[in-house]
Structure formats: structure tokens, C-alpha cells
């Protein structure tokens, strides 16, 4: 927004601008993730599967809403001179792997005692594999962190 003299008005202080930028960035990420699901993304793991069950009419309506929202984000980005942030996905992946490492360690037999009496054979049936998975998560995090 410009004043009569042609100078740009500053409508946000730096904290307000930062808050707006972060909120819009997170919403944009969510919208783009939703587009992937609308375009047929599916996940099929060992312990889970995930698909978006939505009619074609619903998918088209959702795509229109998303495109509208992305247009508004683009407008606000220009209007308030919001900058594009480029991130290396390594930090995100490392964070997720570190949380997985901690969660895995919390599923060892001794820790499962929080949920009731632990069967005496559980330690030998579970803990070495859980320890292996936790070590893999830690090593993978370290490898990704070297990028």
C-alpha cells in the first residue's frame, strides 16, 4: 500500500510480519499437502495404509478452495513483501527421526510396564529388535544431518 507521495506504508511491525509469514507458510504447506492427496497420493506401509476417500465432485470442490486460498496467499505475499523461505528437508527429517528414536526406546519391555504387568519372555522377544530400530533411527538421523 502506497501513500500519496509514492512511499510504501508499513502496516506491520517486524513481529507482526513474522507471525503473518509463518502462519501463511504453514497454511500453504497444508494446502499443497492436501493437493497431493487430492491428486491420488496413497501410502501403503507394513503397519498402515492411507488413502483419501472423497468423491470426484468433492475433490474438484476442494481443489477450487485450495486454488482460491493459494491466490490469496500470493496476493498477501506481494502486498506485505513476505519472503520465500528455502529449507533443507534434512532438519525436518532429523527431527522426526529423533522423536522416533525416543518413542522406540519407550516401547522396550521395561517401559511397557507402565501399561500393565510385563510377560517374563517379552524382554527376549522384543527388546533387541526395538534396540536395533532405535539405533537405525539414530544412525539415519546422523547420516541425513551430514548433508
Buried (B, 14 or more C-beta within 10 A) or exposed (E): EEEEEEEEEEEBEEEEBEEBBEEBBEBBEEBEEBBEBBEEEEEEEEEEEEEBEEEEEEBEEBBEEBEEBBEEBEEEBEEBEBEEEEEEEBEEBBEEBBEBBEEBBEEBBEEBEEEEEBEEEBBEEBBEEBEEBBEBBBEBBEEBEEE
